[in-house]
Structure formats: structure tokens, C-alpha cells
Amino acid sequence: MVSNKKSRGRKKFQYHVDKKKVAKKAKKVPNINCKAIKNSWRGDKSASTNLRSMGLVYDANRSLPVSSKTPLERVPKEPTAVVKELEQEMNAPRTGTMRMPKEKVKWIEYLLGKHGEDYEAMAMDKKNHYQETAAQIRQKIKQFKKRPAYLVKFMKACGKLPPSKEAVKE
């Protein structure tokens, strides 16, 4: 086995490295994005101890052992404040942030305007540059219809949706 020259040389003390600074960086608090966990995090405790005190699990493999012989029996504990806050955050309504590219929206509007719901005709259309199948186009239109920001605007432009009351007054 070949050993390279660098690994054979003797180890040298690195005078330019500040060992205290390196140790402080190692103990530095991790970057925590979750507000609930960040507020109850204690810097003097380890990560596993911190999470255990919050009622969370550090290692899922240890907390939920997988065994075909023994059924899983856990005594339900009362959830801590952190767990309750995380559950509230999880159950809070979300605003749709998914957007579609402008070119894709224009293309879908063109297809819907020209062919209606005939996906086979859309697949054969001359503007189907990527040669997508009828099923692929159906999925893209389904995604388009899920987003009211695009669908309502398209429906108003086609005249299928009555204009809003504010637009009539102006």
C-alpha cells in the first residue's frame, strides 16, 4: 500500500491556531429557525438534553425501537409548552406561496382558450413544443386551477366570471 509523503512526516504544532477560539466555536449555539425551540433553548445543556426537556426526541431510532416481537407501548405524557406551540404552528392556515412561471401560465391560458377541456387536441397543438402528452397537460392544468390567483384572472378575461363590484363602480 502506498503512503503519501505528507502523512509520513512528523506532526507539527500549529502556532497560528488559537485553541481557545476553536473550542468556543465548537460550543457555539446552533442556528435554530424555529421560534418555539429557540426561546426555550439553554446554551449550557447539550442538544439531546435540551430537546428532552422540551418534550421532543433527539434520536428517533432510540425512542421508537422497531421490533416485530414486541408491540409498541408508550405511556402518553402531557405535552410541554414547546410541543403545544409547535402543534399550533403546524395547524395554522398557510397561504399559498407556490407560483408558476409566466410562460407556463400564458401557454395554459392559450390552450384552455383554444381547446377548452379537450386534452388530446392540446397534446397535438402546434405550441406544444415539449411534446407533452394529454395526461401531462391535464396535470399542469389541474395545478393551474388550484391557484385562484391565476384561474380567477383567466376566467374574468374570458368573460366566464362576472366582474367584481369594485370594478363596476369605477
N, C-alpha and C positions, 0 to 999 in steps of 0.2 A: 504494500500500500504506500502510496506516495504522500509525503507530508510536505507542506509548503514552507518556505523559509521563514515567513513571518511567525508562524505558530511555534517554530523551533527556538526562536530567540528567547532570552530570559525576560521575565515580566518586569516592567519598569514602573516606578511610582510616577503618577501624573500630578505634577506640581501645580498645573494650571486649573485643576478641577477642585472646586470648593465642596468638600464632602457634606458640610452642614447644609449648604444650599440645596444639594441633591436630596438630602434626607427630608427637608421641608417640602420640596416639590412632591416627593412621594406621599407625604401625609396630607397633601392639599385636598380640600373638599371636592368631590366630583361635581361636574356640571349637571345640575338637575333641572329639567324643564318643567316638571310637574309642581305646581304651586303648593298643593297639599303636602307633598312629601318634603319639599324644600323648607317649609315653615317648621316642620317637626324634626328636621334632621339635626343631630348633635355631632359636632366635629370630633369630640373626644371618644366617640364609640366607633366600632368597626361597622362596615356596611351590613353584615349579617345581623349584628345586634340591633342596629338602628331599625332595620326592616322588621325584625321580630317584635320589637317594642311597638311598632305601628300596626301590627297585626297582619303584616304581609310576609311573603315567602321569599327567601333568598335563593334556595336551591329546590326547584320543583321535583327533582328526582328523589331527594331525600324525604320531602314532605308527603309525596304520593307514590309509595313504592308499588311497582307493578308486579303482581304475583298472581298466578292463576289459582293457587291453592287457597289463599286467604281472601275473603271479601274485604272490601274497603270499609272500615268502621272508624268514623271520625266523630268526636264529640263536638257539636257546634258551639263555638264561642261567641260571645256577644261582640259585634263589630266595633272597632275603635273609631274615634273621630275621623282619623285619616281615611279609613275604609268607607265610612259613610260619605265623606266629602268626594272621594273618588267615584262612588256609585252615583251621586247626584250629578257629577260632571259627565259621567257616561250616559246617563238618562236624559241629559239636557238636549233640547232640539238643536239640530245642526242646520246651518244654512248651506245650501248647495254652492260649492265653490268650483265644481268641475266645469270647465269650459271646453268648447270645441273650436278648432281652427276656423278662421273666417272663410277660407276657401272651401272647406268641407261643408259649412253651413250653406254657402251660396250654391254649391253643387246639389245638395239635398233639396233645397228650395226649388231649384230648377227642375229636378226630377219629379218632385211632388206636383209642381205646377203643370208640367207637361204630361205626365203619365198617371197621376192620381195614385192609386194603390196597386197598379199593375207592375209587380216586381220583375217579371220576366221581360217586359218591354224595357224597363230601366236597365237590366243587365245587357240588353242589346243596343242601348243608346250610344250614339257616337261620342258623347262626352264621358263615357265610362272608360277613361284612359287606362286605369289599372286593371281592367277586365275582371271586375268583381262579380261574383255570382249573385243570383237573386237572393239567396239566403244571407249573404254578407251585406247586401244593400238593405235588406229587411232589418237586420240588426242595427245598422247605422241609423236608419230612420226611427227605429224604436228608441235609441238613445237620444235622438233629436227631439222626439215627442215627450220624453221625460223632463226636458228642460223648458219650463214655461217662458223663460226669457226669450228663447228663440221661437217657440211654437206660437205664442200669442202674437208676436210681431208679424210672423208669416201669415197667420190667419187673418189679421187685420188688413194686411196688404192684399190678400186675395179677395177680401170682402165677405169672408165666411163668418166673421165675428163683428158685431156692431161696434162702432167707435165708442170710446168711453164718454161719460157725461162731461168731463172737463174739456175734452176736445170739441164737443158740440157747442159749449158756451162761448168758446173763443172764436 
